[in-house]
Amino acid sequence: MTTMMKQAEIDPKAFRRALGNFATGVTIITARAPDGTTVGVTASSFNSLSMDPPLILWSSMKTARSCAVFEEATHFAVNILASDQMEMSNHFARQQEDKFAGIEFDEGIGGAPIFPGCAGRFQCEAYEKLDGGDHWIFVGRVVAFDDFGRAPLCFHQGSYAMVFNHPGTLSKPGEDVHPDADQGRMGNHAFFLMLRAVRAYQDRYYPKLETLGLNLIEARILLVLNDLSGLDIEELVVHLHTQIGEARAALSNLGDRDLVMRGDGGYVLTEEGQAKATQCWSLAEAHADETFANFSQDQVDTFTDVLRQLLKQ
Ligand SMILES: Cc1cc2nc3c(=O)[nH]c(=O)nc-3n(C[C@H](O)[C@H](O)[C@H](O)COP(=O)(O)O)c2cc1C
């Protein structure tokens, strides 16, 4: 969906949703006031700024309770959250009397709390405060940092997310990740073999899907609605293995192309949508047939049975 608006017409909800397309990491920014009060705020506005001098930035709502402390503090710390720190993120995004009660932390430079278990941490001297509308932009000069390299927590379209490699960066059909990928413990471990097999399957499938002018989520929506007509978005998303924001964007694209419409009881395929879904099924079945062409029916049945059993465990 393309929405072009003049400034006066900007609808805050639509603006926020459009901004949500920019996936970010999640940080908790902390500082200590001269009277010893500690503050911590979940923030996704963190970004790198300069290598020389080493600067980073983030922005705080001017109305945030903690903002006055950040305005006065000589130092602040940026704690980049790891993928298993979602609870910490929610905790520091909620206003409460003492956010640090029961939370494990060390005292960093200038007394700013730094947390264990993060993906990375930057300890900064306050460098500059810039006016950014209803936010203050805080620039910090990095004086110390930790790089723990843990998988990061991400945020996209109002939901938490994690990083997975884009299939385009993975091996091309016929190639493998590494010539020795079949060797050693990983090369023979069922889990890694399953992962690699799924990726190889998808790598060969995506280009075929593009011939129908659909991305993976749009194609899945058509297939699901072909089987289960009249679902609302919450029901649909369960079958899509994706986030609600992506499902919403895909539904909007399919709506613009008159493939899907909203009926009284939920989303349904239009006549054109039915025809497209039939094409998707043919493509999916042809791809499966091609992939399993060199296996006997007995082998395929056993493989399918094993997958079903694994899902039941
Ligand atoms: C994922 C996420 C990212 C956020 N990013 C920011 C941000 O960059 N700047 C900001 O001012 N608030 C941000 N917030 C909201 C604050 O964390 C929230 O308003 C918090 O209550 C402020 O704390 P305080 O009221 O103690 O100052 C974010 C919240 C979440 C869940």
The ligand as a Gaussian input file, in Angstrom:
#p B3LYP/6-31G(d) Opt

LIG

0 1
 C       10.521000      -1.960000      22.105000
 C       10.334000      -0.597000      22.732000
 C       11.089000       0.472000      22.280000
 C       10.951000       1.736000      22.869000
 N       11.749000       2.751000      22.418000
 C       11.683000       3.969000      23.005000
 C       12.572000       5.011000      22.618000
 O       13.420000       4.847000      21.751000
 N       12.470000       6.211000      23.260000
 C       11.543000       6.431000      24.251000
 O       11.492000       7.537000      24.793000
 N       10.689000       5.440000      24.642000
 C       10.737000       4.225000      24.060000
 N        9.921000       3.224000      24.477000
 C        8.946000       3.489000      25.535000
 C        9.589000       3.564000      26.923000
 O       10.342000       2.399000      27.210000
 C        8.514000       3.742000      28.003000
 O        7.800000       4.908000      27.720000
 C        9.052000       3.774000      29.427000
 O        7.979000       3.650000      30.302000
 C        9.699000       5.081000      29.775000
 O       10.165000       4.927000      31.098000
 P        9.961000       6.070000      32.202000
 O        8.500000       6.433000      32.163000
 O       10.397000       5.426000      33.451000
 O       10.796000       7.214000      31.805000
 C       10.026000       1.940000      23.913000
 C        9.269000       0.865000      24.368000
 C        9.417000      -0.386000      23.787000
 C        8.615000      -1.551000      24.301000

